[in-house]
Amino acid sequence: MIEDDDKDRRRFERLERRDVIQVKEFVYPERGIYQEARIIDISGGGLQIETRGHFPEKAVLKIEMNFTGWQQYTHGFLKHFGTASSRPLVVLAEVVRCKTVVPGRKYVVAATFSGIDENQQNALIRFIRKEIITKA
C-alpha cells in the first residue's frame, strides 16, 4: 500500500524552485489578504512552499505564481505578447500537510492542486519537463 501511495505522489516530475509567490486561504466569498511565500519545489500536481503562516490540513489555498517561462507552453497565438506573456498562474490547492520549522515564523506546506485549468496544468508540466532536461 505504501508503494502505491509513493507512486501516486511521484506521478509528476518535481522541479526545485525558489520563486516568491502569493498565497492565502481561499474562502467564499473571497476575502483576506495574500501573504508572501516561497516555492521549494513544484510539479504538475502540486507544490511545496515555505510560508510565515500556518495552514491547517485540508484548507484550500489560492496561489498566484508569476515565474517567467511557463506561459510559452500554453496554447494560443498571444502567449508571447503583452500581458499574456507575463500573466500569473492562479490555482487552488488543498493542504496535505503543514510542518512547523520555526513556531510562529516558518512553515513548510505541501499542497495538491485542486483547481487548475487543464491547459495551464499541461503547460506547467511541459515547462517543468523542459527545465529538468535543461538542468541535467
N, C-alpha and C positions, 0 to 999 in steps of 0.2 A: 504494500500500500504506500509506504514512504517513497519508493522508487517512482510510482505513478505521480505522486504529488510533486516530486522534483522535476519530473519530465514536463508536467503542465507549467510549472513555474518558469522553466527554461525554454519554453516553446519559442520565444523570441530572443534574438541576439541582443545583448546588452552593450551599451556604449557608455564609457565613463565620460562625464562632462563636469564642468564647474560653472555653468551658466547661472546667473541670477534670474529668478522668476518671481512672479506674484502669485500668492495663494491665499484663499480664505475658505472658511467653512461655508458651504452652499446651503441656503435655506430659501424657502419660497413663502412670501415674496422676497426677492433678493434684497439683502441689506448687509451691512457690515463693511469693513474696510480690508483691503488686501494687506498682507504682510510680505516682506521680502523673504525669500528662501533661496537655497542654492541646490542645484541638481547634483546628486552624487553619481547616479547612473540612470539611463533611460532605455526603454525597449519599446517595441510596438504595442505591448500590452500593459505597460505601467512604468513607474519610476520610483526611485528612492531619492528623498530630498532631506536636506538639513534645514531645520527651522528653529526659530526662537520660541515658538509656542507649541504647546501640546495639543494634539488632535486625538480624540477617542477612536477606538476601533469602530469600523463601520460608518464613521462620519463621511459625508460626501464633501469633497473639496472642489472648488472651482479654481483652475490653474490657468494662468496666462504665461506662455513661454514665447520669448521673442529671440530665438537664436537664429542666426543667419544661415541660410543654405537649404533648409528643408523645403522651402517654397518652390524651388526649382523642380522638385519631384511631383508637384501637383499637376493635375490636368488643366489645360486651358491656355489660350493664347496670351493672356495678360499676366501670366505668372512672373515675367521678367520685368514688368513695367510698373511704375508708380507705387501706390500703396499695396498692391497685390504682392510685390516682391519683398515687402517687409512686414506684412501683417502677422500678428502673433498667432500661435496655435493655442486655441482655447479648448480645454477639455474638462470633463467632470471625472473625478477619480474617487474610488472608495478606499478608505484607510484599512490596510490589512494589519499593520502593527505600528506602534509608536514607541520607540525605545528612548528612554531618558539617558542622555550623555552627561549633561550638567543640569541638575534640577532647576527649573525656572528660567533657564538660559539657552539650552541647546538640546534638540531632539532629532532623532533620525526617524523619518516617516517613510514607510513603504506603502504604496497605493497602486491599485489596478485601475485602468481606465474603465469607466462605466458609461461614459457619454463622450464619444468621439466620432466625428464624421468619418465614414468608411474611406472616402477618397483621401482625407487628411491622414488617416492611420496608415494607409498604403504608402503615401508619400513619406511619412515618418520612417516606416520600415525600410524603404529604398534608401533614404538618407543615411540611416544607421548602418546599413549594409555597406554602402559606399565609403563611409567614414572608417569603418573597421578595416576594409580592404586597403584603403589609403594608408592607414597607420601600420599595417603589417609589413 
